[in-house]
Amino acid sequence: MANELIALLAEGAAEQAILDVLLDNDKLIYNREELLNEEILRERSATRFQRRYLGLSFSKKIKIYRILDSKGEQFKLGKAYQQNISNIINLYTTPEIEILFVILHHDYNNYNNYTKKQKTKLKPSIYVKQKYSDLQHVKNYHDVYRFWNSQPDQLVIVLKEYACLSVHDVEQTIASLLRN
């Protein structure tokens, strides 16, 4: 690990907040000092990422973790930049990161039944706003950070449960970055 920098790329504010809670509470296998710029990066575009970060000179290669909810998003770095990268790993939060709130409320089966009954793919963020009063701003960085930072151990439990429920392998979820 010490021979490479880690780039954690968060898709949105909620993902960034959750990763910050995990970092701040020493729940990840990495710490801030190992991260590129010592922070979670909000970057989805390979072009912008390489322009902002890969034009700099690093003595270490960069391992990129992309936290996203869809396999459809491409992240193709230019050939000249690929030599700076040791690996690109996609970690999925399908259908979206707010599914963690549904799991926290032990409501995963009800959510799935509700969406089947409605014959629509209701986003978890909408479901959370409709069903729970403990967090109304599910996409706001500060609200999500405060919510999970008050219960970081519960966040770890929920992330592990999500990894078991997910259609993705555990290695393709945030749970793969958790300390044992």
C-alpha positions in Angstrom: 0.0 0.0 0.0 2.8 2.4 0.8 4.2 2.2 -2.7 1.1 3.8 -4.3 -1.3 6.7 -3.7 -5.0 6.0 -3.4 -7.6 8.0 -5.3 -11.1 7.6 -3.9 -13.5 9.1 -6.5 -17.0 9.7 -5.1 -19.9 10.0 -7.5 -21.9 12.4 -5.3 -22.1 14.3 -2.0 -23.7 11.4 -0.1 -20.9 9.0 -1.2 -18.3 11.6 -0.3 -19.9 12.1 3.1 -20.0 8.3 3.8 -16.4 7.9 2.8 -15.3 10.8 5.0 -17.1 9.3 8.0 -15.3 6.0 7.4 -12.0 7.8 7.1 -12.6 10.1 10.1 -13.5 7.1 12.2 -10.6 4.9 11.0 -12.9 2.3 9.4 -11.1 2.0 6.1 -8.0 0.1 5.1 -6.5 3.4 4.0 -6.0 6.7 5.9 -6.0 10.3 4.6 -2.3 10.4 4.3 -2.4 7.6 1.7 -5.0 9.5 -0.4 -4.3 11.6 -3.4 -4.5 15.2 -2.0 -5.5 13.6 1.3 -9.2 13.8 0.4 -12.1 12.1 -1.3 -12.3 13.4 -4.8 -15.6 14.3 -6.4 -14.7 13.4 -10.0 -16.6 11.3 -12.5 -14.8 12.3 -15.7 -11.6 10.6 -16.7 -10.6 13.6 -18.8 -11.1 16.1 -15.9 -9.3 13.7 -13.5 -6.3 13.3 -15.6 -6.1 17.1 -16.3 -6.5 18.0 -12.6 -4.4 15.3 -11.0 -2.3 13.2 -13.4 -0.4 16.2 -14.9 1.4 16.5 -11.6 4.6 14.6 -10.9 4.2 11.7 -8.4 6.9 9.3 -7.2 4.2 6.6 -6.7 1.6 5.1 -9.0 -2.1 5.8 -8.3 -4.7 3.2 -7.5 -8.1 4.5 -8.3 -11.3 3.4 -6.6 -14.5 4.8 -8.3 -17.6 4.7 -6.1 -20.6 4.8 -8.4 -24.1 3.3 -8.8 -24.0 2.2 -12.4 -21.8 0.0 -14.5 -22.6 2.1 -17.5 -20.2 5.0 -16.7 -16.9 4.8 -18.7 -13.6 6.0 -17.3 -11.0 5.9 -20.0 -7.7 7.6 -19.3 -5.5 8.8 -22.1 -2.6 6.5 -23.0 0.0 9.0 -21.8 -1.6 8.9 -18.3 -2.1 5.2 -18.0 1.6 4.6 -16.9 0.8 6.6 -13.7 -2.0 4.2 -12.7 -1.6 0.9 -11.0 -5.2 -0.1 -11.1 -8.8 1.2 -11.5 -11.4 -0.5 -9.3 -15.1 0.2 -9.6 -17.1 -0.1 -6.4 -20.9 -0.1 -6.8 -23.8 1.2 -4.7 -26.6 0.0 -7.0 -29.3 1.2 -7.1 -27.9 4.2 -5.3 -26.1 5.0 -2.1 -29.3 5.9 -0.2 -30.2 2.1 -0.2 -28.0 2.1 3.0 -30.7 4.1 4.8 -33.3 1.5 3.7 -31.1 -1.3 5.0 -30.5 0.6 8.3 -34.3 0.8 8.8 -34.5 -3.0 8.2 -36.8 -2.1 5.3 -35.0 -3.6 2.3 -37.7 -6.3 1.6 -40.5 -3.7 2.0 -38.7 -1.4 -0.4 -38.3 -4.2 -3.0 -42.0 -5.2 -2.6 -43.1 -1.6 -2.8 -41.2 -1.0 -6.1 -42.6 -4.2 -7.5 -46.1 -3.4 -6.5 -45.8 0.1 -8.0 -44.3 -1.4 -11.2 -41.6 1.3 -11.1 -38.0 1.5 -10.1 -38.5 4.0 -7.3 -35.1 5.4 -6.3 -34.1 4.7 -2.7 -33.6 8.4 -2.1 -37.2 9.1 -2.9 -38.3 6.1 -0.8 -36.2 7.4 2.1 -37.8 10.9 1.9 -41.3 9.4 1.8 -40.8 6.8 4.6 -38.4 8.1 7.2 -38.2 11.3 9.2 -34.7 11.0 10.6 -33.0 12.2 7.4 -34.8 14.4 4.9 -31.9 15.7 3.0 -30.4 12.3 1.8 -28.2 13.9 -0.8 -26.8 16.7 1.3 -23.1 16.2 2.3 -23.5 17.8 5.8 -26.7 16.0 6.7 -25.4 12.7 5.5 -22.1 13.2 7.3 -23.8 14.2 10.6 -26.2 11.3 10.4 -23.6 8.6 9.8 -20.9 10.2 11.9 -23.1 9.8 15.0 -23.1 6.0 14.3 -20.0 5.0 12.4 -20.1 1.4 13.7 -23.7 1.1 12.4 -22.6 2.4 9.0 -20.0 -0.4 8.9 -22.7 -3.0 9.7 -25.0 -1.6 7.1 -22.2 -1.6 4.4 -21.5 -5.2 5.1 -25.2 -6.1 5.0 -25.5 -4.2 1.7 -22.5 -6.3 0.3 -24.4 -9.4 1.2 -27.7 -8.2 -0.5 -26.0 -6.7 -3.5 -26.0 -8.3 -6.9 -22.3 -7.3 -7.0 -19.5 -9.3 -5.4 -18.3 -8.0 -2.0 -15.0 -7.0 -3.7 -17.1 -4.6 -5.9 -18.7 -2.8 -2.9 -17.4 -0.3 -0.4 -17.3 -3.1 2.1 -14.1 -4.3 0.4 -12.4 -1.1 1.7 -13.4 -1.7 5.4 -11.0 -2.7 8.1 -11.8 -6.2 9.5 
